[in-house]
Amino acid sequence: MTRPQRPRVATELGREQTPPSGPEHFERLGAGQAALFLGLGPDPAVARDLAGAGRTVYCMEHQDFSSRMPPDWAGSVPRTWSWLAPGDLPEDLLSLCEIFLYRPGVRFFPSFWGPLFARCRAHVLGPSPVEPRTAILPGDENGLLVRELVAALANAGYVVRVLPPDEVAARIPERLRRRTPELFLSVNFAGLDPRGETCHLLRAAGTRVAAWCVDNPFHLLSGLRSPYWKDMPLAVTDASFLPALRAHGAANLLHLPLAAWPEHFAPASRQPATAAQGLGDRLVFVGRSAFPDRDAFFAGCAPAPETEKQARAMLAAGQRPDFHWWTNELGITRFWPGNEVRRAGCGADLAGLAWRSLCLEAAAELPLTVFGDQGWQGLLDEADLRGPLDYYGPLAAVYRSAGAVLNVNGMLLPAGLTQRHFDVWAAGGFLLSDACPGLDIFPAELVREISFRTPAELPALGREALADLAWKSDVGAAWRACIAREHTYAHRVAALLDWLGLA
């Protein structure tokens, strides 16, 4: 006897999967005399058993799901059950019903089921008015931009609750039972699950949900399994990604660069640190040789040797083989869904490491100190290599004490900036930077004073910064005034709130 083949369903993102069956795949919400099934699964008999006898039953299914079921599937749904049109979910009906959610449905059709499931969950949690000037920020004390954003939001009148990202999904429903926060702000999608269920629930409750993509946005999106990001507000630090994000469906975008946190980096706020001693006549570089878990993120993505060789030749000629160059060179036009875009990212990351190495080799003509990880060993034979610095510890004192601080941009963010472009000035230090496109947010006359285009230009610029103290004082004062006037996290949060309609 041949066992019947189980149906396979093409998901919203194009992959075929076999839908699971069984009562354990249904989530039960609320209580009521009637029953409502959002999704029936491949075996309606399971839903019949869950509903029990003698109840009025309503049901809804995704058209593509039901069309892939066997011919007897529709006939096994009791004729007394009432079918609801897709998306037709009156609020008064939810109050009458015990609700059954076929959980795998959100894996197959997240855009369809995600908002509907969220409406049901929010309804069962009960009405909770939005509490003005309250915000949730996923992260921990030393998480990316957490302290800076807490301070800036508090300055804007917000009470901020910081939640560990891996606890957000479990704790949000409890929070919504008591009161609804006005804002949920995620950095790099922290606290937001791959299918967007937390985002949908918050939005159904009335919370404004936004994400700030500090890193390469398509690297971040490669971990998402639902297009929920397309209609949520996305801020990006690198404006060069805006056209591609729009082409992939993002509807609400804002260019929001990094910024300074003067309250932390201002000279008066920091005590002298041992790590900062003896740096007054030296060029200092602070940075990692690679981002954490780089090899795992780029597993299987290494570029062809001839393409990497071409990128290195471009660097030697003063050109920038950045992320956009790699997508063009590799013929990658579809950046999401999937991980194909990481192939371009891997190439850009390797080019960025090569660029930093070239610049640091040139800087070695000067007295040079590097604070970083052991990955620099062997790449920088002549440098004074020291261990990493705590960002919230002696880093500000090192910036302030150094003769000059060197910034070398990577290639993953073609027009992005680093924290050094803001922090060094805020700390009272002096920055030298490669002439990356993202510097166009600053006055051109200031950028010309401190930037170099090729490694060969760096030693002369470095010598001037170490020797001409009057010039350095004048240029530094102009930069510090510019940063304080336009480029703090208070400015960024004000722009963010205005964009979200919460100012």
Secondary structure, 3 states (H helix, E strand, C coil): CCCCCCCCEECCCCCEECCCCCHHHEEEECCCCEEEEECCCCCHHHHHHHHCCCCCEEEECCHHHHHCCCCCCHHHCCCCCEECCCCCCCHHHHHHEEEEEECCHHHHCHHHHHHHHHHHHHHHHCCCCEEEEEEEEECCCCCCCHHHHHHHHHHCCCEEEEECHHHHHHHHHHHHHHCEEEEEEEECCCCCCCCCHHHHHHHHHCCEEEEEECCCHHHHHCCCCCHHHHHCCEEECCHHHHHHHHHCCCCCEEECCCCECHHHHCHHHCCCCHHHCCCCCCEEEECCCCCCCHHHHCCCCCCCHHHHHHHHHHHHCCCCCCHHHHHHHHCCCCCCCCCCHHHHHHHHHHHHHHHHHHHHHHHCCCCEEEECCHHHCCCCCCCEEECCCCCCCCHHHHHHHCCEEEECCCCCCCCCCCCHHHHHHHCCCCEEEECCHHHHHCCHHHHHHHEECCHHHHHHHHHHHHHCHHHHHHHHHHHHHHHHHHCEHHHHHHHHHHHCCCC
